[in-house]
């Protein structure tokens, strides 16, 4: 049914939105700790978990979006670029923040588009 598909799309977008928000928080935390001795850069990976949940949802027809959990990883570089052992590079963080914020904006626009489609479908079946 049309509503099931729209609901699944909204759940996917919700999970992606939460993960991109979390990733931005981690990136901002890295930036805030740029002067902290021995601080190790953290990264977030959610794309793989999201893709697996989408595939499982498509296979089974059961919503698996609740199982999407972004994983936090500490990046340990063998050769730190600073004497104090900090592995944060501000330029890398700014680029990652920009890329992730662009993803977030795209997701928000997709949610708005889905909302408009849902309203159209609902008014058609009224």
C-alpha positions as CSV (number, residue, x, y, z in Angstrom):
1,X,0.0,0.0,0.0
2,X,1.1,3.6,-0.7
3,X,1.0,4.6,3.0
4,X,3.2,1.7,4.0
5,X,5.9,2.8,1.5
6,X,5.6,6.4,2.7
7,X,5.9,5.3,6.3
8,X,9.0,3.2,5.6
9,X,10.6,6.2,3.7
10,X,9.8,8.4,6.6
11,X,11.4,6.0,9.1
12,X,14.5,5.8,6.9
13,X,14.7,9.6,6.7
14,X,14.2,9.8,10.5
15,X,17.1,7.4,11.2
16,X,19.3,9.2,8.8
17,X,18.4,12.6,10.3
18,X,19.2,11.4,13.8
19,X,22.5,9.9,12.7
20,X,23.6,13.1,10.9
21,X,22.8,15.2,13.9
22,X,24.9,12.8,16.1
23,X,27.7,13.0,13.6
24,X,27.7,16.8,13.7
25,X,27.8,16.7,17.5
26,X,30.9,14.5,17.3
27,X,32.6,16.7,14.7
28,X,31.9,19.8,16.8
29,X,33.3,18.0,19.9
30,X,36.5,17.2,17.9
31,X,36.8,20.9,17.0
32,X,36.2,21.9,20.7
33,X,39.1,19.6,21.7
34,X,41.6,20.8,19.2
35,X,43.9,22.0,21.9
36,X,43.4,19.1,24.3
37,X,46.6,17.1,24.7
38,X,46.4,13.5,23.6
39,X,42.8,13.9,22.4
40,X,42.0,11.4,19.6
41,X,39.7,12.4,16.8
42,X,36.3,10.6,16.8
43,X,34.3,9.6,13.8
44,X,30.8,8.3,13.3
45,X,29.8,5.6,10.9
46,X,26.1,5.1,10.2
47,X,25.8,4.6,6.4
48,X,26.6,0.9,6.6
49,X,24.1,0.3,9.4
50,X,21.4,2.3,7.6
51,X,22.0,0.4,4.3
52,X,21.7,-3.0,6.2
53,X,18.5,-1.9,7.9
54,X,17.0,-0.7,4.6
55,X,17.9,-4.0,2.9
56,X,16.4,-6.1,5.8
57,X,13.2,-4.0,5.7
58,X,12.9,-4.6,2.0
59,X,13.5,-8.3,2.3
60,X,11.2,-9.0,5.2
61,X,8.6,-6.2,4.9
62,X,9.1,-5.5,8.6
63,X,10.4,-2.1,9.7
64,X,14.0,-2.5,11.0
65,X,14.9,1.1,11.1
66,X,14.8,1.1,14.9
67,X,18.0,-1.1,14.8
68,X,20.1,1.6,13.1
69,X,22.6,2.7,15.7
70,X,25.5,4.9,14.6
71,X,28.9,3.6,15.7
72,X,31.4,5.9,17.3
73,X,35.1,5.1,16.5
74,X,38.2,6.7,17.8
75,X,40.7,7.4,15.1
76,X,44.2,6.7,16.2
77,X,46.9,8.0,13.8
78,X,50.3,6.3,14.2
79,X,52.0,9.7,13.5
80,X,50.2,12.6,15.1
81,X,50.7,15.9,13.5
82,X,51.1,17.7,16.8
83,X,53.7,17.4,19.6
84,X,51.0,17.0,22.2
85,X,49.5,13.9,20.6
86,X,46.2,15.5,19.5
87,X,44.9,14.0,16.2
88,X,42.4,16.6,15.3
89,X,42.9,18.6,12.0
90,X,40.6,21.6,12.0
91,X,40.5,21.7,8.2
92,X,39.4,18.1,8.0
93,X,36.7,18.7,10.7
94,X,35.4,21.8,8.9
95,X,35.1,19.8,5.6
96,X,33.4,16.9,7.3
97,X,31.0,19.3,9.1
98,X,30.1,20.9,5.8
99,X,29.6,17.6,4.0
100,X,27.5,16.2,6.9
101,X,25.4,19.5,7.1
102,X,24.7,19.2,3.4
103,X,23.4,15.7,3.9
104,X,21.2,16.9,6.8
105,X,19.8,19.6,4.6
106,X,19.0,17.1,1.8
107,X,17.3,14.8,4.3
108,X,15.2,17.7,5.7
109,X,14.1,18.5,2.1
110,X,13.2,14.9,1.5
111,X,11.1,14.8,4.7
112,X,9.2,17.9,3.5
113,X,8.7,16.4,0.1
114,X,7.4,13.2,1.7
115,X,5.1,15.2,3.8
116,X,3.6,16.9,0.8
117,X,3.2,13.5,-1.0
118,X,1.5,12.1,2.1
119,X,-0.9,15.0,2.2
120,X,-1.7,14.6,-1.5
121,X,-2.3,10.8,-1.2
122,X,-4.4,11.3,1.9
123,X,-6.6,14.0,0.3
124,X,-7.0,11.7,-2.8
125,X,-8.3,8.8,-0.7
126,X,-10.6,11.1,1.4
